[in-house]
Amino acid sequence: MKSTTIGTPSAANEAIGGVPQFYYYDFASKGRGEVIRLFFEDAGISFVDNRFSFDEYNNKTVEERAAVNPAGSLPYIDLNGKLLTQSYPILRYLARQLGKYDGKTSEEKYFADVICDQALDWRTRFVDGAFATTKEGLNPANDSSAFDHHKDYLMPKYVRGIEKHLAESPFTKAGPFVLGAEISYADFVLYQIYHDERELGGPVTELLEKEAPTLKKLVEAVEARPRIAEYFKSDRYFG
């Protein structure tokens, strides 16, 4: 396992209760766990980035995995002995500790959750097409037909559905992000599935250009955030 300390402790670290130890696959800058790294970067949270190789984590026993997360999955965070599991609940927990990134009203929080769930559905289909889960763990799919179907049919379906949600929302109409002018955790979730589709060769950028102007504006706004832009130019980002 490779471990790297990122950043220096800040007021944001104090707000969440310390410097988190983050555990995820060494999967470049892809996967649902990467969205937590994006969140840390944007919020100025120092963390220890612990990266397991796929073989390293797959070789752990069921009992070893379950000792940390009953589901046996990554990512997880150790925050001064408090174990946090599941990517999107982790994001919501951190956002609430910071008092931002989560919307101010019940309606805003609901809409952020809606977009997060739609992005999660999209990611599930993406993973089903691009990877194979076996008793040995997660590995690239041997047959490209499922991913071809995803790129040709499923990915466009989710892009069009999310575009409709965003384009019709009074929140999104007020700014480039899901909740308007202020970024939320849902923007990072949505951005990361776009990123992973793009990096694996899906025609998602072209589709946003042609059919999803609201989602395209969101992607560009996330990439333009000063700390995110710096991250993408740094040696911490692996594509």
Rosetta blueprint (number, residue, H / E / L):
1 M L
2 K E
3 S E
4 T E
5 T E
6 I E
7 G L
8 T L
9 P L
10 S L
11 A H
12 A H
13 N H
14 E H
15 A H
16 I H
17 G L
18 G L
19 V L
20 P L
21 Q E
22 F E
23 Y E
24 Y E
25 Y E
26 D L
27 F L
28 A L
29 S L
30 K L
31 G L
32 R L
33 G L
34 E H
35 V H
36 I H
37 R H
38 L H
39 F H
40 F H
41 E H
42 D H
43 A H
44 G L
45 I L
46 S L
47 F E
48 V E
49 D E
50 N E
51 R E
52 F E
53 S L
54 F H
55 D H
56 E H
57 Y H
58 N H
59 N L
60 K L
61 T L
62 V H
63 E H
64 E H
65 R H
66 A H
67 A L
68 V L
69 N L
70 P L
71 A L
72 G L
73 S L
74 L L
75 P L
76 Y E
77 I E
78 D E
79 L E
80 N L
81 G L
82 K E
83 L E
84 L E
85 T E
86 Q L
87 S H
88 Y H
89 P H
90 I H
91 L H
92 R H
93 Y H
94 L H
95 A H
96 R H
97 Q H
98 L H
99 G L
100 K L
101 Y L
102 D L
103 G L
104 K L
105 T L
106 S H
107 E H
108 E H
109 K H
110 Y H
111 F H
112 A H
113 D H
114 V H
115 I H
116 C H
117 D H
118 Q H
119 A H
120 L H
121 D H
122 W H
123 R H
124 T H
125 R H
126 F H
127 V H
128 D H
129 G H
130 A H
131 F E
132 A E
133 T E
134 T E
135 K L
136 E L
137 G E
138 L E
139 N E
140 P E
141 A L
142 N L
143 D L
144 S L
145 S H
146 A H
147 F H
148 D H
149 H H
150 H H
151 K H
152 D H
153 Y H
154 L H
155 M H
156 P H
157 K H
158 Y H
159 V H
160 R H
161 G H
162 I H
163 E H
164 K H
165 H H
166 L H
167 A H
168 E H
169 S L
170 P L
171 F L
172 T H
173 K H
174 A H
175 G L
176 P L
177 F E
178 V L
179 L L
180 G E
181 A L
182 E L
183 I L
184 S L
185 Y H
186 A H
187 D H
188 F H
189 V H
190 L H
191 Y H
192 Q H
193 I H
194 Y H
195 H H
196 D H
197 E H
198 R H
199 E H
200 L L
201 G L
202 G L
203 P L
204 V H
205 T H
206 E H
207 L H
208 L H
209 E H
210 K H
211 E H
212 A L
213 P H
214 T H
215 L H
216 K H
217 K H
218 L H
219 V H
220 E H
221 A H
222 V H
223 E H
224 A H
225 R L
226 P H
227 R H
228 I H
229 A H
230 E H
231 Y H
232 F H
233 K H
234 S L
235 D L
236 R L
237 Y L
238 F L
239 G L
